[in-house]
Each structure stands twice: as C-alpha cells, then as structure tokens.
C-alpha cells in the first residue's frame, strides 16, 4: 500500500486566506473554490460584489484541474489550437483559472477561481498554493 500527502484543514485555510488577500490587494472580486484530490469541495467563498455565476465557474475550473491532474488552461489551449472535438471531453470547465495543488508529483487538490480575467483568476489560485510553500505547475 502506498501513502501520499493530503490537504489538511489548516492547509485549506492558509490557501484560502492567501488567495483572498491577493485578490483584495488587486481589488479583484472573485469566488475561490478549493477541492481535495477526489474533486470534493473543501472551501467556497464568493466575495461581496462577485457575480453569482462565478460560483459554478470556480467550481468547474477547480474540479477540472484536480480530476484532469493539470491546469485547466491546458484544456483551453488544446481547444484554441483547433482540437474542437475536445469540447466533448468529460471535464467540467475548460477555461483558465483552475490550478492543481501538487506535492512530490502527486495532485492532492486544486483551487478554482472565477470573477476577473482568466489569467487573473489563475494568479489568485497560484497565490493560494504559494502560501503552502509550493509552486504551481504551469
């Protein structure tokens, strides 16, 4: 039997606080969703003034990143590069803003963010991951 790292409650709180602080510092109103390695929601916060649809979008981006084991932007790029058939792939939201949390090569969770430009959403997610002393894969 193998063992692998897992997100703790404290890890989730640390990531959430750092991601929200980064968004506030940039005056961005976003929704932040954090997931475990099975795509189960551990944290959700929609900041005041953020569009309600951002909840579904942040969740979709985060689940796509964790279940696909890669940044959701990769799927967006595949489609942009002409592979339209990929639109039928069984992932949830193929738009930048979902970033996996990786420790020792293991995807242990993900952060999905929505509310501003996709690259800004991704920056908020990466700020949350960086708070754990980790660097998000690109």
N, CA, C and O atoms as CSV, one atom per row, in Angstrom:
chain,resi,resn,atom,element,x,y,z
A,1,UNK,N,N,0.854,-1.172,0.000
A,1,UNK,CA,C,0.000,0.000,0.000
A,1,UNK,C,C,0.896,1.231,0.000
A,1,UNK,O,O,1.913,1.267,0.693
A,2,UNK,N,N,0.515,2.235,-0.778
A,2,UNK,CA,C,1.313,3.453,-0.811
A,2,UNK,C,C,0.662,4.541,0.028
A,2,UNK,O,O,-0.531,4.485,0.328
A,3,UNK,N,N,1.438,5.498,0.388
A,3,UNK,CA,C,0.921,6.658,1.111
A,3,UNK,C,C,1.181,7.889,0.258
A,3,UNK,O,O,2.080,7.895,-0.583
A,4,UNK,N,N,0.390,8.929,0.481
A,4,UNK,CA,C,0.589,10.169,-0.247
A,4,UNK,C,C,0.145,11.326,0.629
A,4,UNK,O,O,-0.626,11.144,1.572
A,5,UNK,N,N,0.636,12.518,0.313
A,5,UNK,CA,C,0.234,13.682,1.088
A,5,UNK,C,C,-1.234,14.018,0.849
A,5,UNK,O,O,-1.825,13.628,-0.157
A,6,UNK,N,N,-1.798,14.743,1.790
A,6,UNK,CA,C,-3.195,15.187,1.665
A,6,UNK,C,C,-3.323,16.573,2.278
A,6,UNK,O,O,-2.577,16.933,3.188
A,7,UNK,N,N,-4.266,17.338,1.775
A,7,UNK,CA,C,-4.538,18.660,2.330
A,7,UNK,C,C,-5.173,18.519,3.712
A,7,UNK,O,O,-6.051,17.681,3.921
A,8,UNK,N,N,-4.722,19.346,4.647
A,8,UNK,CA,C,-5.332,19.400,5.967
A,8,UNK,C,C,-6.273,20.609,6.031
A,8,UNK,O,O,-6.264,21.461,5.142
A,9,UNK,N,N,-7.065,20.669,7.070
A,9,UNK,CA,C,-7.921,21.844,7.275
A,9,UNK,C,C,-7.090,23.119,7.320
A,9,UNK,O,O,-7.469,24.136,6.740
A,10,UNK,N,N,-5.955,23.058,8.013
A,10,UNK,CA,C,-5.085,24.228,8.107
A,10,UNK,C,C,-4.541,24.630,6.735
A,10,UNK,O,O,-4.444,25.819,6.429
A,11,UNK,N,N,-4.188,23.649,5.917
A,11,UNK,CA,C,-3.713,23.948,4.555
A,11,UNK,C,C,-4.782,24.694,3.765
A,11,UNK,O,O,-4.496,25.685,3.093
A,12,UNK,N,N,-6.002,24.210,3.855
A,12,UNK,CA,C,-7.113,24.823,3.119
A,12,UNK,C,C,-7.328,26.256,3.600
A,12,UNK,O,O,-7.501,27.166,2.788
A,13,UNK,N,N,-7.316,26.455,4.899
A,13,UNK,CA,C,-7.493,27.806,5.454
A,13,UNK,C,C,-6.359,28.734,5.025
A,13,UNK,O,O,-6.597,29.901,4.713
A,14,UNK,N,N,-5.148,28.229,5.009
A,14,UNK,CA,C,-3.985,29.020,4.596
A,14,UNK,C,C,-4.104,29.426,3.133
A,14,UNK,O,O,-3.900,30.590,2.788
A,15,UNK,N,N,-4.436,28.464,2.273
A,15,UNK,CA,C,-4.584,28.766,0.847
A,15,UNK,C,C,-5.712,29.756,0.608
A,15,UNK,O,O,-5.564,30.705,-0.162
A,16,UNK,N,N,-6.828,29.535,1.265
A,16,UNK,CA,C,-7.982,30.415,1.079
A,16,UNK,C,C,-7.658,31.842,1.495
A,16,UNK,O,O,-7.988,32.790,0.782
A,17,UNK,N,N,-7.018,31.996,2.635
A,17,UNK,CA,C,-6.677,33.335,3.129
A,17,UNK,C,C,-5.703,34.032,2.188
A,17,UNK,O,O,-5.859,35.219,1.902
A,18,UNK,N,N,-4.705,33.306,1.708
A,18,UNK,CA,C,-3.710,33.905,0.816
A,18,UNK,C,C,-4.322,34.270,-0.536
A,18,UNK,O,O,-4.028,35.330,-1.088
A,19,UNK,N,N,-5.164,33.401,-1.059
A,19,UNK,CA,C,-5.811,33.687,-2.337
A,19,UNK,C,C,-6.715,34.905,-2.213
A,19,UNK,O,O,-6.707,35.780,-3.079
A,20,UNK,N,N,-7.495,34.962,-1.136
A,20,UNK,CA,C,-8.387,36.108,-0.940
A,20,UNK,C,C,-7.582,37.394,-0.728
A,20,UNK,O,O,-7.946,38.440,-1.264
A,21,UNK,N,N,-6.510,37.331,0.032
A,21,UNK,CA,C,-5.685,38.519,0.262
A,21,UNK,C,C,-5.098,39.030,-1.049
A,21,UNK,O,O,-5.039,40.238,-1.276
A,22,UNK,N,N,-4.668,38.119,-1.906
A,22,UNK,CA,C,-4.118,38.508,-3.210
A,22,UNK,C,C,-5.195,39.197,-4.045
A,22,UNK,O,O,-4.935,40.218,-4.681
A,23,UNK,N,N,-6.393,38.640,-4.040
A,23,UNK,CA,C,-7.495,39.249,-4.789
A,23,UNK,C,C,-7.826,40.635,-4.239
A,23,UNK,O,O,-8.013,41.578,-5.008
A,24,UNK,N,N,-7.897,40.764,-2.929
A,24,UNK,CA,C,-8.207,42.052,-2.298
A,24,UNK,C,C,-7.125,43.077,-2.619
A,24,UNK,O,O,-7.430,44.226,-2.938
A,25,UNK,N,N,-5.860,42.663,-2.536
A,25,UNK,CA,C,-4.748,43.574,-2.841
A,25,UNK,C,C,-4.838,44.121,-4.264
A,25,UNK,O,O,-4.415,45.244,-4.536
A,26,UNK,N,N,-5.395,43.311,-5.169
A,26,UNK,CA,C,-5.528,43.723,-6.566
A,26,UNK,C,C,-6.904,44.310,-6.883
A,26,UNK,O,O,-7.198,44.640,-8.032
A,27,UNK,N,N,-7.746,44.436,-5.847
A,27,UNK,CA,C,-9.109,44.950,-5.992
A,27,UNK,C,C,-9.929,44.115,-6.978
A,27,UNK,O,O,-10.684,44.644,-7.793
A,28,UNK,N,N,-9.754,42.780,-6.875
A,28,UNK,CA,C,-10.495,41.847,-7.705
A,28,UNK,C,C,-11.556,41.161,-6.857
A,28,UNK,O,O,-11.272,40.702,-5.751
A,29,UNK,N,N,-12.757,41.093,-7.365
A,29,UNK,CA,C,-13.845,40.387,-6.699
A,29,UNK,C,C,-13.971,39.020,-7.355
A,29,UNK,O,O,-14.287,38.910,-8.539
A,30,UNK,N,N,-13.719,37.986,-6.573
A,30,UNK,CA,C,-13.693,36.628,-7.122
A,30,UNK,C,C,-14.389,35.638,-6.197
A,30,UNK,O,O,-14.671,35.922,-5.033
A,31,UNK,N,N,-14.650,34.478,-6.756
A,31,UNK,CA,C,-15.057,33.312,-5.985
A,31,UNK,C,C,-13.882,32.353,-5.968
A,31,UNK,O,O,-13.250,32.117,-6.998
A,32,UNK,N,N,-13.589,31.803,-4.807
A,32,UNK,CA,C,-12.478,30.872,-4.620
A,32,UNK,C,C,-13.051,29.534,-4.161
A,32,UNK,O,O,-13.789,29.468,-3.178
A,33,UNK,N,N,-12.704,28.471,-4.882
A,33,UNK,CA,C,-13.153,27.120,-4.534
A,33,UNK,C,C,-11.925,26.225,-4.391
A,33,UNK,O,O,-11.054,26.214,-5.261
A,34,UNK,N,N,-11.858,25.480,-3.299
A,34,UNK,CA,C,-10.727,24.578,-3.056
A,34,UNK,C,C,-11.264,23.154,-2.932
A,34,UNK,O,O,-12.268,22.907,-2.264
A,35,UNK,N,N,-10.571,22.221,-3.591
A,35,UNK,CA,C,-11.008,20.830,-3.672
A,35,UNK,C,C,-9.938,19.878,-3.178
A,35,UNK,O,O,-8.746,20.180,-3.234
A,36,UNK,N,N,-10.382,18.706,-2.687
A,36,UNK,CA,C,-9.442,17.642,-2.356
A,36,UNK,C,C,-9.101,16.870,-3.628
A,36,UNK,O,O,-9.553,17.231,-4.714
A,37,UNK,N,N,-8.313,15.817,-3.496
A,37,UNK,CA,C,-7.846,15.085,-4.676
A,37,UNK,C,C,-8.937,14.306,-5.396
A,37,UNK,O,O,-8.718,13.844,-6.516
A,38,UNK,N,N,-10.088,14.151,-4.792
A,38,UNK,CA,C,-11.204,13.459,-5.438
A,38,UNK,C,C,-12.215,14.407,-6.065
A,38,UNK,O,O,-13.244,13.970,-6.580
A,39,UNK,N,N,-11.927,15.705,-6.024
A,39,UNK,CA,C,-12.841,16.690,-6.596
A,39,UNK,C,C,-13.962,17.090,-5.659
A,39,UNK,O,O,-14.985,17.614,-6.100
A,40,UNK,N,N,-13.781,16.847,-4.367
A,40,UNK,CA,C,-14.794,17.215,-3.369
A,40,UNK,C,C,-14.487,18.600,-2.817
A,40,UNK,O,O,-13.345,18.906,-2.477
A,41,UNK,N,N,-15.503,19.420,-2.735
A,41,UNK,CA,C,-15.356,20.796,-2.291
A,41,UNK,C,C,-14.994,20.871,-0.812
A,41,UNK,O,O,-15.685,20.302,0.033
A,42,UNK,N,N,-13.908,21.576,-0.503
A,42,UNK,CA,C,-13.465,21.780,0.872
A,42,UNK,C,C,-13.692,23.210,1.346
A,42,UNK,O,O,-13.856,23.458,2.541
A,43,UNK,N,N,-13.702,24.151,0.398
A,43,UNK,CA,C,-13.862,25.569,0.741
A,43,UNK,C,C,-14.489,26.296,-0.447
A,43,UNK,O,O,-14.143,26.048,-1.602
A,44,UNK,N,N,-15.421,27.199,-0.134
A,44,UNK,CA,C,-16.016,28.039,-1.173
A,44,UNK,C,C,-16.306,29.399,-0.564
A,44,UNK,O,O,-16.938,29.503,0.487
A,45,UNK,N,N,-15.838,30.434,-1.235
A,45,UNK,CA,C,-16.138,31.797,-0.782
A,45,UNK,C,C,-16.350,32.692,-1.997
A,45,UNK,O,O,-15.475,32.808,-2.855
A,46,UNK,N,N,-17.516,33.323,-2.061
A,46,UNK,CA,C,-17.799,34.324,-3.091
A,46,UNK,C,C,-17.709,35.682,-2.419
A,46,UNK,O,O,-18.501,36.004,-1.534
A,47,UNK,N,N,-16.746,36.465,-2.847
A,47,UNK,CA,C,-16.530,37.780,-2.262
A,47,UNK,C,C,-17.698,38.699,-2.605
A,47,UNK,O,O,-18.357,38.517,-3.629
A,48,UNK,N,N,-17.950,39.676,-1.756
A,48,UNK,CA,C,-19.013,40.650,-1.999
A,48,UNK,C,C,-18.850,41.274,-3.383
A,48,UNK,O,O,-17.749,41.651,-3.785
A,49,UNK,N,N,-19.958,41.373,-4.096
A,49,UNK,CA,C,-19.950,42.016,-5.403
A,49,UNK,C,C,-19.564,41.116,-6.554
A,49,UNK,O,O,-19.532,41.563,-7.701
A,50,UNK,N,N,-19.269,39.857,-6.274
A,50,UNK,CA,C,-18.898,38.926,-7.339
A,50,UNK,C,C,-20.164,38.322,-7.943
A,50,UNK,O,O,-21.100,37.981,-7.221
A,51,UNK,N,N,-20.188,38.194,-9.248
A,51,UNK,CA,C,-21.354,37.654,-9.941
A,51,UNK,C,C,-21.674,36.241,-9.445
A,51,UNK,O,O,-20.765,35.432,-9.263
A,52,UNK,N,N,-22.950,35.939,-9.226
A,52,UNK,CA,C,-23.323,34.605,-8.743
A,52,UNK,C,C,-22.838,33.457,-9.630
A,52,UNK,O,O,-22.520,32.384,-9.117
A,53,UNK,N,N,-22.776,33.658,-10.943
A,53,UNK,CA,C,-22.330,32.579,-11.834
A,53,UNK,C,C,-20.887,32.177,-11.565
A,53,UNK,O,O,-20.466,31.080,-11.932
A,54,UNK,N,N,-20.127,33.065,-10.924
A,54,UNK,CA,C,-18.723,32.753,-10.657
A,54,UNK,C,C,-18.574,31.547,-9.729
A,54,UNK,O,O,-17.532,30.891,-9.736
A,55,UNK,N,N,-19.591,31.250,-8.941
A,55,UNK,CA,C,-19.536,30.064,-8.075
A,55,UNK,C,C,-19.443,28.805,-8.921
A,55,UNK,O,O,-18.570,27.967,-8.694
A,56,UNK,N,N,-20.335,28.665,-9.893
A,56,UNK,CA,C,-20.302,27.487,-10.766
A,56,UNK,C,C,-19.021,27.435,-11.581
A,56,UNK,O,O,-18.457,26.364,-11.803
A,57,UNK,N,N,-18.564,28.604,-12.026
A,57,UNK,CA,C,-17.355,28.636,-12.852
A,57,UNK,C,C,-16.116,28.282,-12.036
A,57,UNK,O,O,-15.277,27.515,-12.510
A,58,UNK,N,N,-15.977,28.816,-10.828
A,58,UNK,CA,C,-14.824,28.481,-9.987
A,58,UNK,C,C,-14.825,26.994,-9.649
A,58,UNK,O,O,-13.783,26.339,-9.680
A,59,UNK,N,N,-15.995,26.474,-9.330
A,59,UNK,CA,C,-16.095,25.038,-9.018
A,59,UNK,C,C,-15.741,24.190,-10.237
A,59,UNK,O,O,-15.026,23.196,-10.113
A,60,UNK,N,N,-16.230,24.571,-11.395
A,60,UNK,CA,C,-15.918,23.826,-12.617
A,60,UNK,C,C,-14.441,23.842,-12.942
A,60,UNK,O,O,-13.869,22.818,-13.318
A,61,UNK,N,N,-13.821,25.002,-12.797
A,61,UNK,CA,C,-12.387,25.117,-13.074
A,61,UNK,C,C,-11.574,24.278,-12.085
A,61,UNK,O,O,-10.640,23.582,-12.484
A,62,UNK,N,N,-11.923,24.340,-10.805
A,62,UNK,CA,C,-11.197,23.577,-9.800
A,62,UNK,C,C,-11.345,22.080,-9.987
A,62,UNK,O,O,-10.364,21.342,-9.890
A,63,UNK,N,N,-12.554,21.629,-10.251
A,63,UNK,CA,C,-12.770,20.185,-10.464
A,63,UNK,C,C,-12.048,19.704,-11.712
A,63,UNK,O,O,-11.499,18.603,-11.730
A,64,UNK,N,N,-12.046,20.525,-12.755
A,64,UNK,CA,C,-11.334,20.162,-13.986
A,64,UNK,C,C,-9.846,19.999,-13.690
A,64,UNK,O,O,-9.220,19.044,-14.150
A,65,UNK,N,N,-9.281,20.929,-12.924
A,65,UNK,CA,C,-7.851,20.865,-12.612
A,65,UNK,C,C,-7.501,19.642,-11.780
A,65,UNK,O,O,-6.497,18.981,-12.046
A,66,UNK,N,N,-8.308,19.332,-10.783
A,66,UNK,CA,C,-7.958,18.204,-9.909
A,66,UNK,C,C,-8.246,16.861,-10.586
A,66,UNK,O,O,-7.434,15.941,-10.486
A,67,UNK,N,N,-9.364,16.735,-11.260
A,67,UNK,CA,C,-9.684,15.452,-11.888
A,67,UNK,C,C,-8.841,15.201,-13.135
A,67,UNK,O,O,-8.523,14.057,-13.458
A,68,UNK,N,N,-8.482,16.275,-13.829
A,68,UNK,CA,C,-7.620,16.152,-15.001
A,68,UNK,C,C,-6.144,16.124,-14.647
A,68,UNK,O,O,-5.297,15.825,-15.488
A,69,UNK,N,N,-5.842,16.439,-13.386
A,69,UNK,CA,C,-4.469,16.439,-12.887
A,69,UNK,C,C,-3.568,17.428,-13.625
A,69,UNK,O,O,-2.371,17.195,-13.796
A,70,UNK,N,N,-4.180,18.551,-14.064
A,70,UNK,CA,C,-3.419,19.592,-14.747
A,70,UNK,C,C,-4.177,20.899,-14.715
A,70,UNK,O,O,-5.374,20.931,-14.431
A,71,UNK,N,N,-3.479,21.964,-15.004
A,71,UNK,CA,C,-4.067,23.295,-15.056
A,71,UNK,C,C,-5.209,23.307,-16.077
A,71,UNK,O,O,-5.057,22.779,-17.179
A,72,UNK,N,N,-6.329,23.894,-15.726
A,72,UNK,CA,C,-7.466,23.929,-16.652
A,72,UNK,C,C,-7.141,24.696,-17.929
A,72,UNK,O,O,-7.799,24.492,-18.950
A,73,UNK,N,N,-6.146,25.569,-17.893
A,73,UNK,CA,C,-5.737,26.314,-19.085
A,73,UNK,C,C,-5.235,25.381,-20.180
A,73,UNK,O,O,-5.378,25.691,-21.363
A,74,UNK,N,N,-4.657,24.257,-19.813
A,74,UNK,CA,C,-4.166,23.306,-20.811
A,74,UNK,C,C,-5.306,22.862,-21.721
A,74,UNK,O,O,-5.124,22.750,-22.933
A,75,UNK,N,N,-6.474,22.611,-21.148
A,75,UNK,CA,C,-7.622,22.213,-21.948
A,75,UNK,C,C,-8.090,23.350,-22.851
A,75,UNK,O,O,-8.442,23.135,-24.011
A,76,UNK,N,N,-8.088,24.563,-22.298
A,76,UNK,CA,C,-8.469,25.729,-23.099
A,76,UNK,C,C,-7.524,25.861,-24.294
A,76,UNK,O,O,-7.974,26.114,-25.412
A,77,UNK,N,N,-6.231,25.695,-24.069
A,77,UNK,CA,C,-5.249,25.815,-25.146
A,77,UNK,C,C,-5.432,24.732,-26.205
A,77,UNK,O,O,-5.282,25.001,-27.397
A,78,UNK,N,N,-5.750,23.521,-25.785
A,78,UNK,CA,C,-5.990,22.429,-26.733
A,78,UNK,C,C,-7.124,22.812,-27.686
A,78,UNK,O,O,-7.021,22.610,-28.896
A,79,UNK,N,N,-8.186,23.357,-27.143
A,79,UNK,CA,C,-9.339,23.747,-27.957
A,79,UNK,C,C,-8.982,24.931,-28.853
A,79,UNK,O,O,-9.328,24.942,-30.034
A,80,UNK,N,N,-8.292,25.926,-28.297
A,80,UNK,CA,C,-7.880,27.099,-29.086
A,80,UNK,C,C,-6.979,26.708,-30.246
A,80,UNK,O,O,-6.984,27.367,-31.286
A,81,UNK,N,N,-6.203,25.642,-30.075
A,81,UNK,CA,C,-5.302,25.190,-31.124
A,81,UNK,C,C,-5.995,24.314,-32.159
A,81,UNK,O,O,-5.332,23.657,-32.961
A,82,UNK,N,N,-7.325,24.301,-32.147
A,82,UNK,CA,C,-8.075,23.667,-33.215
A,82,UNK,C,C,-8.635,22.293,-32.946
A,82,UNK,O,O,-9.252,21.706,-33.835
A,83,UNK,N,N,-8.451,21.770,-31.787
A,83,UNK,CA,C,-8.973,20.430,-31.495
A,83,UNK,C,C,-10.384,20.560,-30.920
A,83,UNK,O,O,-10.620,20.309,-29.738
A,84,UNK,N,N,-11.310,20.959,-31.789
A,84,UNK,CA,C,-12.690,21.218,-31.371
A,84,UNK,C,C,-13.369,19.974,-30.807
A,84,UNK,O,O,-14.261,20.087,-29.966
A,85,UNK,N,N,-12.962,18.797,-31.254
A,85,UNK,CA,C,-13.556,17.561,-30.743
A,85,UNK,C,C,-13.343,17.430,-29.238
A,85,UNK,O,O,-14.077,16.708,-28.563
A,86,UNK,N,N,-12.346,18.124,-28.717
A,86,UNK,CA,C,-12.054,18.052,-27.288
A,86,UNK,C,C,-13.156,18.687,-26.451
A,86,UNK,O,O,-13.206,18.476,-25.239
A,87,UNK,N,N,-14.034,19.457,-27.072
A,87,UNK,CA,C,-15.165,20.054,-26.350
A,87,UNK,C,C,-16.087,18.994,-25.762
A,87,UNK,O,O,-16.842,19.269,-24.829
A,88,UNK,N,N,-16.026,17.785,-26.307
A,88,UNK,CA,C,-16.867,16.708,-25.779
A,88,UNK,C,C,-16.164,15.900,-24.693
A,88,UNK,O,O,-16.722,14.918,-24.202
A,89,UNK,N,N,-14.944,16.296,-24.308
A,89,UNK,CA,C,-14.215,15.582,-23.257
A,89,UNK,C,C,-14.969,15.696,-21.929
A,89,UNK,O,O,-15.620,16.706,-21.663
A,90,UNK,N,N,-14.875,14.650,-21.097
A,90,UNK,CA,C,-15.639,14.639,-19.836
A,90,UNK,C,C,-14.995,15.441,-18.707
A,90,UNK,O,O,-14.898,14.956,-17.579
A,91,UNK,N,N,-14.556,16.659,-19.003
A,91,UNK,CA,C,-14.081,17.555,-17.951
A,91,UNK,C,C,-15.137,18.624,-17.762
A,91,UNK,O,O,-16.043,18.754,-18.585
A,92,UNK,N,N,-15.035,19.378,-16.702
A,92,UNK,CA,C,-16.148,20.221,-16.317
A,92,UNK,C,C,-16.107,21.649,-16.832
A,92,UNK,O,O,-17.153,22.185,-17.198
A,93,UNK,N,N,-14.958,22.282,-16.876
A,93,UNK,CA,C,-14.879,23.647,-17.396
A,93,UNK,C,C,-13.467,23.886,-17.901
A,93,UNK,O,O,-12.527,24.027,-17.119
A,94,UNK,N,N,-13.334,23.931,-19.198
A,94,UNK,CA,C,-12.022,24.015,-19.824
A,94,UNK,C,C,-11.635,25.461,-20.100
A,94,UNK,O,O,-11.492,25.876,-21.251
A,95,UNK,N,N,-11.468,26.220,-19.016
A,95,UNK,CA,C,-11.100,27.625,-19.073
A,95,UNK,C,C,-10.044,27.874,-18.002
A,95,UNK,O,O,-10.100,27.277,-16.927
A,96,UNK,N,N,-9.087,28.746,-18.285
A,96,UNK,CA,C,-8.032,29.052,-17.325
A,96,UNK,C,C,-8.616,29.555,-16.002
A,96,UNK,O,O,-9.610,30.281,-15.976
A,97,UNK,N,N,-7.976,29.150,-14.915
A,97,UNK,CA,C,-8.413,29.576,-13.585
A,97,UNK,C,C,-8.496,28.435,-12.596
A,97,UNK,O,O,-8.768,28.658,-11.417
A,98,UNK,N,N,-8.264,27.202,-13.061
A,98,UNK,CA,C,-8.204,26.038,-12.183
A,98,UNK,C,C,-6.774,25.535,-12.140
A,98,UNK,O,O,-6.188,25.231,-13.179
A,99,UNK,N,N,-6.201,25.443,-10.929
A,99,UNK,CA,C,-4.793,25.073,-10.780
A,99,UNK,C,C,-4.674,23.941,-9.764
A,99,UNK,O,O,-5.168,24.059,-8.643
A,100,UNK,N,N,-4.017,22.838,-10.152
A,100,UNK,CA,C,-3.852,21.737,-9.203
A,100,UNK,C,C,-2.815,22.063,-8.134
A,100,UNK,O,O,-1.885,22.837,-8.362
A,101,UNK,N,N,-2.995,21.460,-6.968
A,101,UNK,CA,C,-2.013,21.536,-5.884
A,101,UNK,C,C,-1.210,20.241,-5.956
A,101,UNK,O,O,-1.758,19.150,-5.802
A,102,UNK,N,N,0.099,20.374,-6.193
A,102,UNK,CA,C,0.949,19.208,-6.414
A,102,UNK,C,C,2.052,19.157,-5.364
A,102,UNK,O,O,2.748,20.144,-5.125
A,103,UNK,N,N,2.200,17.981,-4.736
A,103,UNK,CA,C,3.259,17.737,-3.757
A,103,UNK,C,C,3.963,16.445,-4.155
A,103,UNK,O,O,3.331,15.394,-4.263
A,104,UNK,N,N,5.262,16.528,-4.370
A,104,UNK,CA,C,6.053,15.349,-4.744
A,104,UNK,C,C,5.447,14.603,-5.926
A,104,UNK,O,O,5.412,13.373,-5.935
A,105,UNK,N,N,4.974,15.336,-6.912
A,105,UNK,CA,C,4.401,14.734,-8.108
A,105,UNK,C,C,2.979,14.237,-7.961
A,105,UNK,O,O,2.399,13.742,-8.927
A,106,UNK,N,N,2.406,14.355,-6.776
A,106,UNK,CA,C,1.036,13.904,-6.513
A,106,UNK,C,C,0.083,15.098,-6.507
A,106,UNK,O,O,0.342,16.093,-5.830
A,107,UNK,N,N,-1.004,15.007,-7.249
A,107,UNK,CA,C,-2.037,16.034,-7.191
A,107,UNK,C,C,-2.881,15.748,-5.952
A,107,UNK,O,O,-3.528,14.705,-5.852
A,108,UNK,N,N,-2.864,16.695,-5.008
A,108,UNK,CA,C,-3.570,16.480,-3.741
A,108,UNK,C,C,-4.796,17.378,-3.604
A,108,UNK,O,O,-5.489,17.345,-2.587
A,109,UNK,N,N,-5.057,18.176,-4.630
A,109,UNK,CA,C,-6.191,19.073,-4.601
A,109,UNK,C,C,-6.082,20.085,-5.718
A,109,UNK,O,O,-5.250,19.950,-6.614
A,110,UNK,N,N,-6.928,21.102,-5.660
A,110,UNK,CA,C,-6.894,22.166,-6.672
A,110,UNK,C,C,-7.623,23.382,-6.137
A,110,UNK,O,O,-8.437,23.291,-5.218
A,111,UNK,N,N,-7.313,24.517,-6.730
A,111,UNK,CA,C,-8.039,25.751,-6.470
A,111,UNK,C,C,-8.623,26.217,-7.794
A,111,UNK,O,O,-7.931,26.264,-8.811
A,112,UNK,N,N,-9.901,26.558,-7.769
A,112,UNK,CA,C,-10.560,27.163,-8.918
A,112,UNK,C,C,-10.998,28.566,-8.535
A,112,UNK,O,O,-11.530,28.779,-7.446
A,113,UNK,N,N,-10.776,29.522,-9.428
A,113,UNK,CA,C,-11.123,30.909,-9.167
A,113,UNK,C,C,-11.848,31.478,-10.377
A,113,UNK,O,O,-11.506,31.175,-11.520
A,114,UNK,N,N,-12.859,32.308,-10.111
A,114,UNK,CA,C,-13.584,32.978,-11.184
A,114,UNK,C,C,-14.045,34.341,-10.701
A,114,UNK,O,O,-14.341,34.537,-9.522
A,115,UNK,N,N,-14.098,35.281,-11.639
A,115,UNK,CA,C,-14.613,36.604,-11.304
A,115,UNK,C,C,-13.940,37.730,-12.064
A,115,UNK,O,O,-14.537,38.786,-12.273
A,116,UNK,N,N,-12.699,37.510,-12.478
A,116,UNK,CA,C,-11.977,38.519,-13.246
A,116,UNK,C,C,-11.462,37.856,-14.517
A,116,UNK,O,O,-11.961,36.794,-14.892
A,117,UNK,N,N,-10.483,38.445,-15.189
A,117,UNK,CA,C,-9.915,37.828,-16.390
A,117,UNK,C,C,-9.303,36.484,-16.011
A,117,UNK,O,O,-8.813,36.307,-14.896
A,118,UNK,N,N,-9.335,35.549,-16.941
A,118,UNK,CA,C,-8.864,34.195,-16.651
A,118,UNK,C,C,-7.449,34.152,-16.104
A,118,UNK,O,O,-7.169,33.402,-15.168
A,119,UNK,N,N,-6.542,34.955,-16.682
A,119,UNK,CA,C,-5.165,34.929,-16.187
A,119,UNK,C,C,-5.075,35.514,-14.772
A,119,UNK,O,O,-4.187,35.142,-14.006
A,120,UNK,N,N,-5.983,36.420,-14.425
A,120,UNK,CA,C,-6.032,36.952,-13.063
A,120,UNK,C,C,-6.606,35.917,-12.102
A,120,UNK,O,O,-6.132,35.774,-10.975
A,121,UNK,N,N,-7.629,35.198,-12.556
A,121,UNK,CA,C,-8.167,34.095,-11.747
A,121,UNK,C,C,-7.051,33.103,-11.412
A,121,UNK,O,O,-6.905,32.673,-10.268
A,122,UNK,N,N,-6.279,32.757,-12.422
A,122,UNK,CA,C,-5.176,31.809,-12.233
A,122,UNK,C,C,-4.145,32.358,-11.256
A,122,UNK,O,O,-3.621,31.613,-10.428
A,123,UNK,N,N,-3.850,33.648,-11.341
A,123,UNK,CA,C,-2.883,34.266,-10.424
A,123,UNK,C,C,-3.367,34.186,-8.981
A,123,UNK,O,O,-2.566,33.966,-8.073
A,124,UNK,N,N,-4.659,34.361,-8.761
A,124,UNK,CA,C,-5.228,34.250,-7.415
A,124,UNK,C,C,-5.051,32.816,-6.904
A,124,UNK,O,O,-4.652,32.609,-5.758
A,125,UNK,N,N,-5.348,31.834,-7.752
A,125,UNK,CA,C,-5.181,30.430,-7.356
A,125,UNK,C,C,-3.724,30.131,-7.016
A,125,UNK,O,O,-3.439,29.467,-6.019
A,126,UNK,N,N,-2.815,30.616,-7.833
A,126,UNK,CA,C,-1.384,30.366,-7.610
A,126,UNK,C,C,-0.893,31.022,-6.317
A,126,UNK,O,O,-0.017,30.486,-5.638
A,127,UNK,N,N,-1.456,32.175,-5.985
A,127,UNK,CA,C,-1.099,32.832,-4.722
A,127,UNK,C,C,-1.516,31.972,-3.539
A,127,UNK,O,O,-0.796,31.887,-2.544
A,128,UNK,N,N,-2.670,31.336,-3.644
A,128,UNK,CA,C,-3.111,30.435,-2.574
A,128,UNK,C,C,-2.185,29.243,-2.421
A,128,UNK,O,O,-1.838,28.861,-1.304
A,129,UNK,N,N,-1.788,28.662,-3.527
A,129,UNK,CA,C,-0.897,27.498,-3.497
A,129,UNK,C,C,0.477,27.900,-2.960
A,129,UNK,O,O,1.087,27.154,-2.194
A,130,UNK,N,N,0.958,29.063,-3.355
A,130,UNK,CA,C,2.264,29.537,-2.905
A,130,UNK,C,C,2.318,29.705,-1.388
A,130,UNK,O,O,3.388,29.599,-0.789
A,131,UNK,N,N,1.181,29.964,-0.774
A,131,UNK,CA,C,1.134,30.136,0.685
A,131,UNK,C,C,1.521,28.851,1.416
A,131,UNK,O,O,1.875,28.893,2.594
A,132,UNK,N,N,1.456,27.715,0.729
A,132,UNK,CA,C,1.886,26.447,1.326
A,132,UNK,C,C,3.353,26.180,1.068
A,132,UNK,O,O,3.881,25.137,1.454
A,133,UNK,N,N,4.022,27.139,0.405
A,133,UNK,CA,C,5.429,26.935,0.066
A,133,UNK,C,C,5.592,26.081,-1.169
A,133,UNK,O,O,6.665,25.527,-1.408
A,134,UNK,N,N,4.543,25.970,-1.953
A,134,UNK,CA,C,4.557,25.169,-3.182
A,134,UNK,C,C,4.520,26.095,-4.387
A,134,UNK,O,O,4.025,27.220,-4.314
A,135,UNK,N,N,5.051,25.602,-5.491
A,135,UNK,CA,C,4.971,26.336,-6.743
A,135,UNK,C,C,4.007,25.586,-7.645
A,135,UNK,O,O,4.152,24.382,-7.857
A,136,UNK,N,N,3.024,26.301,-8.174
A,136,UNK,CA,C,2.045,25.659,-9.053
A,136,UNK,C,C,2.681,25.328,-10.388
A,136,UNK,O,O,3.430,26.131,-10.945
A,137,UNK,N,N,2.379,24.134,-10.905
A,137,UNK,CA,C,2.849,23.737,-12.233
A,137,UNK,C,C,2.212,24.630,-13.275
A,137,UNK,O,O,1.095,25.112,-13.086
A,138,UNK,N,N,2.898,24.849,-14.351
A,138,UNK,CA,C,2.341,25.644,-15.473
A,138,UNK,C,C,2.188,24.764,-16.668
A,138,UNK,O,O,1.739,25.222,-17.719
